[in-house]
Amino acid sequence: MRKIIFFIIILSLLALSSCTLFHQFDEEVTYTIPKGSHYSTHAFFKYVSVDTLNFSFRFDNSAIYDIGSEQSDINKLFGFAEGSANNIHTFSARFGWRYYNDAIEILAYAYIDGVRMSSLLGTVEIGEVYSGSIMSTLDAYIFSFSGNTIVFDKSSQFYSTNKFLSYPYFGGNIAAPHEVRVWVTLHEDS
C-alpha cells in the first residue's frame, strides 16, 4: 500500500511540475520543426492563468516553402486551448502563419465550439521581430497584430482562466518539407 501511495504522490508532483510556464518570461525560445514532422521541439502543453497572451516572434528563411496544392494550409504559430489541452479543436485561439503568395502571412486562427475560423491579420518580413496578442473574454477571442484587430465571437458558455499553451506546428495536412525554425518570446504582461 505504501508503494502505491508513494507512486501516486510522485505522479502528482510530476503532473504539477509540468503545469508551469514553458519558459521564463521575456526569454526567446527557438522552436524547431524537423523535416517530415508537424510538431516543434518544446511542444508540450503547459498552462497559464491569464486572459491575454502577449508574445513576440520572428522567422528566418526556413519559413519559405513549397508544398504544392496544400500551400494555403495554415501552420500554427502560438496561442492556447481554453480549459484543457484536449480542447484544441473545440475552444482555442492561435496565431497561424503560412508562406503564401510570396509572403509570410499571419492569421487569426480559432476553434469556437468545434468550428474552425481564420482571418488574415497581415504579413511579416524574415528576420524582423513582431508582437501579437490574443485576448479571451466571456464572449470573444480578440487578436491584435501590427495595428490590426480581428474579433471572433464565442458563446459565453465556455470560458476558462486556464489556458494551455499551444506551440509552433507545421500543417494542415502536410508535414514540414524541411526543417523550419520559429522564435517566440512570451511577455511577462501576459
Salt bridges, closest charged atoms under 4 A:
ASP26 OD1 - HIS187 ND1 2.87
GLU28 OE2 - ARG58 NE 2.97
ASP51 OD1 - LYS163 NZ 3.86
ASP60 OD2 - ARG181 NE 2.77
GLU82 OE1 - LYS154 NZ 2.69
GLU82 OE2 - LYS163 NZ 3.39
GLU105 OE1 - ARG98 NE 2.76
GLU179 OE2 - ARG181 NH1 2.92
